[in-house]
Amino acid sequence: MNIRDNILLRVYLAFGLIVLLAVAVFVRLCDVQFVEGHKWRAMADSLSTKYINIEAARGNIYSNDGSLLATSIPEYELRMDLYAGGIDDDKVFYGKVDSLALRLSQFFKDKSAKEYSRYLRTARKDSVRYLLIKRKIGYQELKTIRTFPLYNIGKYSGGLIAVQQNKRIRPFQFLAARTIGYKNDHVGVGLEGAFGNYIDGESGKRLVQRIAGGVWMPVNDEAEVAPKEGADIISTIDINMQDLVQNALEKQLKLSDADHGTVILMEVNTGEVRAVANYSRVKQGVYEEKFNYAIGGSQDPGSTFKLASYMALLEDKKVDTNTMVATGDGTYRIPGHTIKDSHGGIGTVTVMKAFEQSANTAVAKLVNMHYQDNPAQFTDHLYDIHMNERLGLQIPGETKPVIKNPKSKTWNKMTLPQMAYGYEMQITPLQMLAFYNAVANDGKYIAPIFVKEIRRLGNPIEQFQARVISKQICSEKTVKKLQAMLESVVTKGTGKLMGSPLYRVAGKTGTAQVADANRGYKGKRSYQASFCGYFPADKPKYSIMVSINGPKNGYYGATVAGPVFKEIADRIYASDMQMYNNVSEHLVGNTQNPEAKAGQSKAVKQVYNSLGVKALYAAKSAYFNSVDTNNGVAYQDYNLVKGQMPDVSGMGLKDALYLLGNAGLKTRVSGSGKVVNQSIPSGSRIGKGLLVQLELR
């Protein structure tokens, strides 16, 4: 083969390979375009566009009295499309951009008008379609911004893009903060976390497109799938009671210089929690809600647990309230430990008296003496009513109680007598309150609730009632004795400071030494002061648990926790007309009017009108006297006669002095109450300057 043929062969081979490669490329292009086209087009779309979730507005949380505890408000991120339909003309944009810059500068006060103008012009030159203007803008602010130059051309044609987000707020800020709680991507706390499935609603979908700079911009003005708002939660919290409870606790924590504390207020019959306060010291004199001690603060309850010990003793007929028990010198020796009473021995007293005075030695001796051969008989009482189990609350975070039994690994000879007065166990304040509430509720043991209803668009979709843990914690006879013992603590024992002349209180003080994390009870001494009880004792409506840890100024339950209980109970009683000894039940028709002192009729009529009561005989004069009748209290007109001694019997001192002063008489007064005797008989002739002696009783 000559050189020419060799060259031609090579050229033909090269040309053939090129043609073959071109055919292969063409075939592959056809395959990609027509056979696999759908697949690759979908992939291309997925790289430049995608659907994102639009967060739904979370449902509201309301208090029992209808106050708004938590809600979602719209918050906007403002962007701008510099080439929107209404401003793509340079003449329109540049004619008004400086005016827009001036308004933005005046409104936000973060940049000068020149800086805003330069920012917008540069973005226009770079063909930016999704320029960030401002984040976290409220709805009212957005309404104002829509009136600015360029933006007022049209909702979308002016270039303004408002991306809605939802911001969670609490109108009452710190009130019930731990109970309301919060929810984020990682954790849910309180009602926000527990009822997230209801509150969250259903997310929507929005198509967005990636543009220059890796920014995702909505393709359409409206969401492709609109979000569905969450349901509303009706809690059991009463916002006024919550405010009262938090203020009372915070004030006492500061006075006692305590580490932390909690207060729980619950309605006896329903188990609805009306208020929960939890405060921790963050610095000297400053307390904030950091942890829910009410449901998570588990430790030795101390003397408040004695009620459960006496329940077992009474139920098993080991003792009665009049059984005598010797406290000796206030010490009781058990293997490896000596139990002491801080107030010393109180001699040989009844069980009732021992409970009133919170004698540790008495209850430890009785429990140890009667159950040491069969300790399971004692602990079975606690297990039978499920005190060793969680209450199963509607909000997360409840600590499981630790109540030992003879099978426990740490059970020893000291355990039983120590348990008798509230040690060697772990119970939260709410778990302790639930037990006391059962006693107030005539033995019915119920789990507290924080939410009573869920509503969507104003319509109830689910309702909740307290779960019954135990229908009867003990016999009715034992319950009555326990109720009497609790009331006796307040009338005669360590809880005297919690008593009231207006209503009856039942409860128990508690003072427990708190174990040091490293050295146990041998370390630096710290105490928990508590008071647990209910009121009115004759017809219980509310139960309260107060627990204050690490007080520096005193540590007894009566003096540290007691004032908090009393302040809350007094204020609630003063604002609850239903607890005023059922006044309305005594105002039947107009035959049993509440008796009033004789005197000025206008003031009495005003009170009667407020109560919806009419007197048997309507007094027409300015003053009246009362007359006892078989049908109740009637009132007669009293008309003053000039020169005659007025009848001031039955009047209060203020009204009597007013009448006698107008008659020109001088007065001398003895006693207090209402006038029962006057030295000058009514109707006698009088002159100015005469002295009249009034006796009040």
C-alpha positions in Angstrom: 0.0 0.0 0.0 1.4 3.3 -1.1 1.5 6.4 1.1 -1.5 8.0 -0.5 -3.8 5.0 0.1 -2.5 4.8 3.7 -3.4 8.4 4.4 -6.8 8.0 2.8 -7.5 5.0 4.9 -6.7 6.8 8.0 -8.8 9.8 7.0 -11.8 7.5 6.3 -11.4 5.7 9.7 -11.2 9.0 11.6 -14.2 10.4 9.7 -16.1 7.2 10.3 -15.4 7.3 14.0 -16.6 10.9 14.2 -19.8 10.1 12.3 -20.3 7.1 14.6 -19.8 9.2 17.7 -22.1 11.9 16.3 -24.8 9.3 15.7 -24.3 7.9 19.2 -24.7 11.4 20.7 -27.8 12.1 18.6 -29.3 8.8 19.7 -28.6 9.6 23.3 -30.1 13.1 23.0 -33.2 11.6 21.5 -33.4 9.1 24.4 -32.9 11.9 27.0 -35.4 14.2 25.3 -38.2 11.8 24.4 -37.7 8.6 26.4 -36.4 10.0 29.7 -37.6 13.5 29.2 -40.3 13.4 31.9 -37.8 12.1 34.5 -35.2 14.8 33.9 -37.7 17.6 33.6 -39.0 16.6 37.0 -35.5 16.5 38.4 -34.8 20.0 37.0 -37.9 21.3 38.5 -37.0 19.8 41.9 -33.7 21.6 41.8 -35.2 25.0 41.1 -38.6 24.8 42.8 -39.9 23.0 45.8 -42.8 23.0 48.2 -42.2 24.3 51.7 -44.5 24.0 54.8 -46.4 27.0 55.9 -46.8 27.0 59.7 -50.4 27.1 60.8 -51.5 29.6 63.4 -51.5 27.8 66.7 -54.6 27.6 68.7 -55.2 29.9 71.7 -55.0 28.9 75.3 -57.7 30.4 77.6 -58.1 30.5 81.3 -61.1 29.2 83.2 -62.5 32.8 83.3 -62.1 33.4 79.6 -58.8 35.3 79.7 -56.3 34.8 76.9 -53.2 33.0 78.2 -51.4 32.3 75.0 -52.1 33.2 71.3 -50.4 33.4 68.0 -50.1 36.8 66.2 -48.9 37.2 62.6 -45.4 38.5 62.1 -44.0 39.4 58.7 -40.7 39.3 56.9 -40.7 42.1 54.2 -39.0 41.5 50.9 -39.1 43.4 47.6 -39.2 42.4 44.0 -37.4 45.2 42.2 -38.9 44.1 38.8 -42.5 43.5 39.8 -45.1 44.2 37.2 -46.1 47.7 38.4 -42.5 49.0 38.7 -40.6 47.4 35.8 -40.6 50.7 34.1 -37.5 52.7 35.1 -39.5 56.0 35.0 -41.9 54.7 37.6 -39.2 53.2 39.8 -36.7 56.0 39.8 -39.4 58.6 40.0 -40.5 57.3 43.4 -37.6 55.4 44.9 -36.2 58.4 46.9 -39.7 59.0 48.4 -39.9 55.3 49.4 -36.4 55.5 50.9 -37.4 58.6 53.0 -40.5 56.9 54.3 -38.6 53.7 55.2 -35.9 55.7 57.0 -38.5 57.7 59.0 -40.5 54.5 59.9 -37.7 52.1 60.9 -35.1 54.8 62.0 -32.2 52.4 61.3 -30.8 53.9 58.1 -30.7 57.3 56.5 -32.8 58.0 53.5 -29.7 58.1 51.3 -28.6 54.7 52.5 -32.0 53.2 51.7 -32.0 54.9 48.3 -28.6 53.5 47.5 -29.6 50.0 48.8 -32.7 49.9 46.5 -31.0 51.4 43.5 -28.1 48.9 43.7 -30.6 46.0 44.0 -32.4 47.3 41.0 -29.2 47.4 39.0 -28.4 43.8 40.0 -32.0 42.7 39.0 -32.7 41.4 42.6 -36.2 39.9 42.8 -36.3 39.1 46.5 -34.6 41.9 48.4 -34.8 41.8 52.2 -36.3 45.0 53.7 -37.1 44.1 57.3 -37.9 41.2 59.6 -40.4 40.8 62.5 -43.0 43.3 61.3 -46.4 43.4 62.9 -49.7 43.5 61.1 -50.5 47.1 61.9 -47.0 48.1 60.8 -47.5 46.2 57.5 -50.7 48.2 56.9 -48.8 51.4 57.2 -45.9 50.2 55.0 -48.4 49.3 52.2 -49.2 53.0 51.9 -45.6 54.0 51.1 -44.6 55.1 47.5 -44.2 52.3 45.0 -45.8 49.8 47.5 -49.2 51.6 47.2 -49.3 50.8 43.4 -50.9 47.4 44.2 -50.7 44.6 46.7 -48.3 42.7 44.5 -47.5 44.9 41.6 -45.7 47.4 43.8 -43.0 44.9 44.6 -43.7 44.4 48.3 -43.6 40.8 49.4 -44.8 40.0 52.9 -43.9 36.5 54.1 -46.1 35.7 57.1 -44.8 33.9 60.1 -46.5 33.3 63.5 -45.2 34.6 66.8 -46.4 33.1 70.1 -47.2 35.6 72.8 -48.5 35.4 76.4 -50.7 38.5 77.1 -50.1 38.1 80.9 -46.4 37.5 80.4 -45.1 35.7 83.5 -48.4 34.5 84.9 -48.6 30.7 84.9 -45.6 30.7 82.6 -44.5 27.1 83.5 -48.0 25.8 83.3 -48.6 27.3 79.9 -45.2 26.2 78.8 -43.7 26.4 75.3 -42.9 24.2 72.3 -40.1 24.2 69.9 -38.6 21.7 67.5 -36.8 19.8 70.3 -39.0 19.9 73.4 -42.6 20.6 74.6 -43.3 22.0 78.1 -46.6 22.5 79.9 -49.9 22.8 78.1 -48.2 24.0 74.9 -46.2 20.7 74.7 -48.8 18.3 76.1 -51.6 19.5 73.7 -49.4 20.3 70.7 -51.4 17.8 68.5 -54.5 20.0 69.0 -52.9 23.4 69.2 -50.5 23.0 66.3 -53.1 22.8 63.5 -52.2 21.5 60.0 -49.4 23.1 58.0 -50.0 24.4 54.5 -47.9 24.1 51.4 -46.3 26.8 49.3 -44.4 26.5 46.0 -41.1 28.4 46.0 -38.4 28.9 43.4 -34.7 29.3 43.9 -33.3 32.5 42.5 -29.8 34.1 42.4 -28.0 33.9 45.7 -29.7 30.7 46.7 -32.8 32.5 48.0 -36.1 30.8 47.7 -38.9 33.0 46.5 -42.7 32.2 46.5 -43.9 31.4 42.9 -47.5 32.5 43.6 -49.0 35.2 45.7 -51.1 32.8 47.7 -50.3 29.4 49.3 -51.1 26.3 47.2 -52.5 24.6 50.3 -53.8 26.9 53.0 -52.8 26.1 56.6 -55.5 25.0 59.1 -55.5 26.8 62.4 -55.1 24.8 65.6 -57.8 24.1 68.2 -58.2 26.2 71.3 -57.5 24.9 74.8 -59.7 25.9 77.7 -57.5 25.5 80.8 -58.7 25.3 84.4 -56.4 28.2 85.5 -58.1 31.3 86.9 -56.0 34.3 86.0 -57.0 36.4 89.1 -56.2 33.5 91.4 -53.0 32.9 89.5 -52.0 36.5 90.1 -52.8 36.3 93.8 -50.9 33.0 94.2 -47.8 34.2 92.5 -47.7 37.5 94.4 -48.2 35.8 97.8 -45.5 33.2 97.1 -42.9 35.7 95.7 -43.5 38.0 98.7 -42.9 35.2 101.2 -39.8 33.9 99.4 -38.2 37.3 99.7 -39.2 37.7 103.3 -37.8 34.2 104.2 -34.8 34.5 101.8 -35.7 31.1 100.5 -34.1 29.1 97.6 -37.4 28.2 95.8 -41.0 27.5 96.4 -44.3 26.4 94.9 -48.0 26.9 95.6 -50.9 24.9 94.1 -54.5 25.9 94.3 -57.1 23.3 93.4 -60.9 23.0 93.4 -61.8 20.1 95.8 -64.8 18.5 94.0 -63.6 18.8 90.4 -59.8 18.5 90.8 -59.4 21.5 88.5 -56.2 23.3 89.2 -56.9 27.1 89.5 -53.4 28.3 90.0 -49.8 27.0 90.1 -46.8 29.1 91.0 -43.1 28.1 90.9 -40.3 30.4 91.8 -36.5 29.9 91.9 -34.0 32.5 93.2 -31.9 33.7 90.3 -30.0 36.3 92.4 -30.5 37.9 95.8 -34.1 39.1 96.1 -35.0 38.2 92.5 -37.2 35.1 91.7 -38.3 33.7 88.4 -40.1 30.6 87.1 -37.4 28.2 86.1 -38.7 24.8 87.0 -42.1 23.3 87.8 -41.5 22.2 91.4 -45.2 21.4 91.8 -45.0 18.4 89.6 -41.3 17.7 89.3 -39.9 18.7 92.7 -39.9 15.3 94.5 -38.5 15.0 98.0 -39.3 14.0 101.6 -42.7 15.6 102.5 -42.1 15.7 106.2 -44.9 16.1 108.7 -47.7 16.6 106.1 -47.4 12.9 105.4 -48.4 12.1 109.0 -52.0 12.3 107.8 -51.5 9.2 105.7 -49.9 7.4 108.7 -52.8 8.1 111.0 -55.2 7.1 108.2 -53.6 3.6 108.3 -53.6 3.4 112.1 -57.3 4.5 112.3 -58.5 2.3 109.5 -56.8 -0.8 111.0 -58.3 0.2 114.4 -54.9 0.2 115.9 -55.7 3.5 117.6 -58.5 6.0 117.9 -58.3 9.8 118.2 -58.6 9.5 122.0 -55.9 6.8 122.4 -53.1 7.9 124.7 -49.5 7.9 123.5 -46.4 8.8 125.6 -44.0 11.2 124.0 -41.6 11.2 127.0 -38.8 13.8 126.6 -39.5 14.2 122.9 -37.1 11.4 121.7 -37.7 7.9 120.4 -34.8 5.6 119.9 -34.8 3.2 116.9 -31.9 1.0 115.7 -29.2 3.4 114.4 -31.1 6.6 114.9 -33.0 8.8 117.5 -36.2 10.5 116.4 -36.6 13.9 118.0 -39.4 16.5 118.4 -38.0 20.0 117.8 -40.4 21.3 120.5 -39.5 18.6 123.1 -41.8 16.2 124.8 -45.4 17.0 125.4 -46.0 14.2 127.9 -48.7 11.5 127.5 -51.4 12.9 125.2 -54.2 11.7 123.0 -53.6 10.9 119.3 -55.6 14.0 118.5 -53.3 16.2 120.6 -50.2 14.5 119.2 -51.3 15.3 115.7 -52.2 18.9 116.6 -48.7 19.4 118.0 -47.1 17.4 115.1 -45.2 15.1 117.5 -42.7 13.0 115.5 -42.1 10.6 118.3 -45.8 9.8 118.7 -46.5 8.8 115.2 -43.2 7.0 114.8 -43.8 5.0 118.0 -47.4 4.1 117.1 -46.5 3.0 113.5 -43.5 1.1 114.6 -45.2 -0.6 117.5 -48.3 -1.7 115.5 -46.7 -2.6 112.2 -43.1 -3.7 112.9 -44.1 -7.4 112.7 -46.0 -6.8 109.5 -44.8 -3.6 107.8 -46.6 -4.5 104.5 -49.9 -4.0 106.3 -48.9 -0.3 106.6 -47.5 0.2 103.1 -50.3 -1.7 101.5 -52.7 1.2 102.5 -50.5 3.5 100.4 -50.2 1.1 97.5 -53.9 0.2 97.5 -54.9 3.9 96.9 -52.0 4.2 94.3 -50.0 6.8 96.2 -46.9 5.1 94.8 -47.9 5.9 91.2 -47.9 9.0 89.1 -51.1 11.0 89.0 -51.2 10.8 85.2 -51.3 14.6 84.7 -52.3 16.3 81.5 -48.9 18.0 81.3 -45.5 16.3 81.1 -42.8 16.3 83.7 -44.4 14.6 86.7 -41.9 12.7 88.8 -42.8 9.2 89.9 -43.3 9.0 93.7 -40.9 6.8 95.7 -42.8 5.0 98.5 -40.9 2.0 99.9 -42.3 -1.4 100.9 -40.6 -4.3 102.7 -39.5 -5.8 99.3 -37.5 -2.7 98.5 -33.7 -3.2 98.4 -33.1 -0.2 100.8 -35.7 -1.3 103.3 -34.2 -1.6 106.9 -35.2 -1.4 110.5 -35.3 2.4 110.4 -37.5 2.7 107.3 -40.9 2.1 108.9 -40.7 4.6 111.8 -39.0 7.1 109.5 -41.8 6.8 106.9 -44.3 7.4 109.6 -43.4 11.1 109.8 -42.5 11.7 106.2 -39.0 10.5 105.5 -37.4 7.8 103.3 -39.8 8.6 100.5 -40.0 11.1 97.6 -43.3 12.8 96.8 -44.1 16.0 94.8 -46.1 18.8 96.3 -49.0 18.1 93.9 -49.1 14.4 94.8 -49.3 15.4 98.5 -52.1 17.9 97.7 -54.0 15.3 95.8 -54.1 13.1 98.9 -55.3 16.0 101.2 -57.8 16.8 98.6 -59.2 13.3 98.8 -59.7 13.8 102.6 -61.5 17.1 101.9 -63.5 15.3 99.2 -64.9 12.7 101.7 -62.4 10.0 100.6 -62.7 10.4 96.8 -59.1 10.5 95.4 -58.9 12.2 92.0 -56.1 13.2 89.7 -55.8 17.0 89.2 -56.5 18.4 85.7 -55.2 21.5 83.9 -57.5 21.4 80.8 -61.2 21.0 80.8 -62.1 21.5 77.2 -60.8 21.7 73.6 -62.7 23.8 71.1 -62.4 24.3 67.4 -64.1 27.4 65.8 -65.9 27.9 69.1 -67.4 24.4 69.3 -66.3 21.8 71.9 -64.6 18.8 70.4 -63.4 17.2 73.6 -64.0 17.6 77.3 -62.1 16.4 80.3 -63.0 15.5 83.8 -60.8 14.4 86.7 -59.9 10.8 86.6 -60.9 8.9 89.8 -57.8 7.2 91.2 -59.6 5.7 94.2 -63.3 5.9 94.9 -62.7 5.7 98.7 -59.2 5.9 100.3 -60.6 4.6 103.6 -63.9 4.2 105.4 -66.3 7.1 105.8 -65.8 6.9 109.6 -62.0 7.3 109.2 -62.3 10.1 106.8 -64.5 12.1 109.3 -61.9 11.5 112.0 -59.1 12.7 109.7 -61.1 15.8 108.8 -61.6 16.6 112.5 -57.9 16.1 113.2 -56.9 18.5 110.4 -59.3 21.1 111.6 -58.1 20.7 115.2 -54.5 21.5 114.0 -55.7 24.9 113.0 -58.0 25.6 116.0 -55.7 24.2 118.7 -52.3 23.1 117.3 -49.4 24.2 115.2 -51.6 25.8 112.5 -53.3 28.4 114.7 -51.9 31.2 112.5 -53.9 29.9 109.5 -57.3 30.2 111.4 -59.9 32.8 110.5 -62.9 34.1 112.4 -64.9 34.1 109.2 -64.5 30.6 107.9 -63.1 27.3 109.1 -59.8 25.9 107.9 -58.3 22.4 108.0 -54.7 21.5 107.3 -51.3 20.4 108.5 -48.0 22.1 108.9 -44.8 20.4 107.7 -41.1 21.0 108.4 -38.7 18.6 106.8 -34.9 18.5 106.7 -33.7 18.3 103.2 -30.8 15.9 102.5 -27.6 17.4 101.2 -26.7 15.9 97.8 -23.2 14.8 99.0 -23.4 14.3 102.7 -27.1 13.4 103.2 -28.6 14.8 106.5 -25.2 15.3 108.0 -24.3 18.1 105.7 -25.3 21.8 106.0 -28.9 21.8 107.3 -31.6 23.0 104.9 -35.3 22.7 105.4 -38.6 22.6 103.5 -41.5 24.4 105.2 -44.9 23.4 104.0 -48.6 23.7 104.8 -51.3 21.7 103.1 -55.0 22.1 103.7 -58.4 23.2 102.5 -61.2 25.6 103.3 -64.0 26.2 104.3 -63.5 23.1 106.4 -67.3 22.5 106.9 -67.9 22.6 103.1 -64.5 22.3 101.3 -64.2 24.2 98.1 -60.5 24.8 97.6 -57.4 22.9 98.7 -53.9 24.5 98.8 -50.4 23.3 99.0 -47.6 25.7 100.0 -44.0 24.4 99.9 -40.9 26.7 100.5 -37.4 25.3 100.3 -34.3 26.6 101.9 -35.7 29.5 103.9 -33.0 31.4 105.9 -35.3 33.5 108.1 -37.1 30.7 110.0 -38.0 27.3 108.8 -41.2 26.1 110.5 -44.2 25.4 108.2 -46.5 27.5 110.3 -44.4 30.7 110.1 -42.9 30.3 106.6 -45.6 28.5 104.5 -48.6 29.3 106.7 -48.8 33.1 105.8 -48.9 32.3 102.1 -51.9 29.9 102.7 -53.7 32.4 104.8 -53.3 35.3 102.4 -54.6 33.3 99.5 -57.5 31.8 101.5 -58.5 35.2 102.9 -58.5 36.9 99.5 -60.4 34.1 97.8 -63.0 34.0 100.6 -63.4 37.8 100.4 -64.1 37.6 96.6 -66.4 34.5 96.6 -70.0 35.3 97.6 -70.9 31.6 97.6 -68.7 31.0 100.6 -70.3 33.7 102.8 -72.1 31.0 104.8 -74.6 30.7 101.9 -76.1 34.1 102.6 -78.6 33.8 99.7 -80.1 30.7 101.3 -81.2 32.7 104.3 -82.9 35.4 102.2 -86.1 33.6 101.4 -88.8 35.9 100.2 -89.1 38.9 102.5 -89.6 37.0 105.7 -86.0 36.5 106.9 -84.2 39.7 106.3 -80.7 40.0 107.7 -80.9 42.2 110.7 -79.5 45.7 110.5 -78.8 48.2 113.2 -81.4 50.9 113.6 -80.3 54.1 112.0 -80.0 55.7 108.6 -82.4 54.0 106.2 -80.7 55.1 103.0 -77.5 53.1 103.7 -79.5 50.0 104.7 -81.7 50.2 101.7 -78.6 50.4 99.5 -77.3 47.1 101.0 -80.7 45.4 100.7 -81.1 46.5 97.1 -77.7 45.0 96.3 -78.8 41.7 97.9 -82.2 41.8 96.2 -84.0 42.0 99.5 -87.1 44.0 100.5 -88.0 44.9 104.1 -91.4 43.8 105.6 -92.2 47.5 106.0 -90.5 50.0 103.8 -89.1 52.8 105.8 -89.9 56.2 104.3 -88.1 58.4 106.8 -84.4 59.1 107.0 -84.0 56.9 110.1 -85.7 53.8 111.4 -85.9 51.5 114.4 -86.0 47.7 114.1 -88.8 45.6 115.7 -88.6 41.8 116.2 -91.6 39.9 114.7 -92.4 36.2 114.3 -91.8 36.6 110.6 -88.3 38.1 110.8 -87.1 41.6 111.2 -89.4 44.5 110.4 -88.6 48.1 110.2 -90.6 51.1 111.4 -90.3 54.7 110.4 -88.8 57.0 113.0 -89.8 60.7 112.7 -87.8 63.2 114.8 -89.7 65.7 116.9 -88.0 69.0 117.7 -87.6 69.4 121.5 -88.1 65.7 122.3 -85.4 63.1 123.1 -84.9 60.8 120.1 -84.9 57.1 120.5 -81.4 55.9 119.5 -81.7 52.4 120.9 -80.5 49.7 118.5 -78.4 52.3 116.5 -74.7 52.2 115.9 -72.6 54.9 117.6 -72.2 56.9 114.4 -75.9 57.3 113.7 -76.7 57.9 117.4 -74.1 60.7 117.8 -75.4 62.4 114.6 -79.0 62.5 115.8 -78.1 63.6 119.4 -75.7 66.2 118.1 -78.4 67.7 115.8 -80.7 67.8 118.8 -78.0 69.9 120.7 -77.2 67.2 123.3 -73.8 66.3 124.7 -73.0 62.6 124.9 -70.9 60.2 127.1 -70.4 56.7 125.7 -69.5 53.4 127.3 -69.1 50.0 125.7 -69.2 49.1 122.0 -71.6 47.7 119.5 -75.1 49.2 119.3 -77.0 51.3 121.8 -78.9 49.3 124.4 -79.6 52.1 126.9 -79.9 55.9 127.0 -80.0 57.9 130.2 -82.7 60.2 128.9 -85.9 58.3 127.9 -87.1 58.8 124.4 -89.9 61.4 124.1 -88.7 63.4 127.1 -88.5 67.2 126.8 -84.9 68.3 126.2 -82.9 71.4 125.8 -79.6 72.2 124.3 -76.5 71.3 126.2 -78.0 68.4 128.2 -75.7 65.4 128.8 -77.0 62.0 127.8 -75.2 58.8 128.8 -75.2 56.0 126.1 -74.5 52.4 126.9 -73.4 50.2 123.9 -73.3 46.4 123.8 
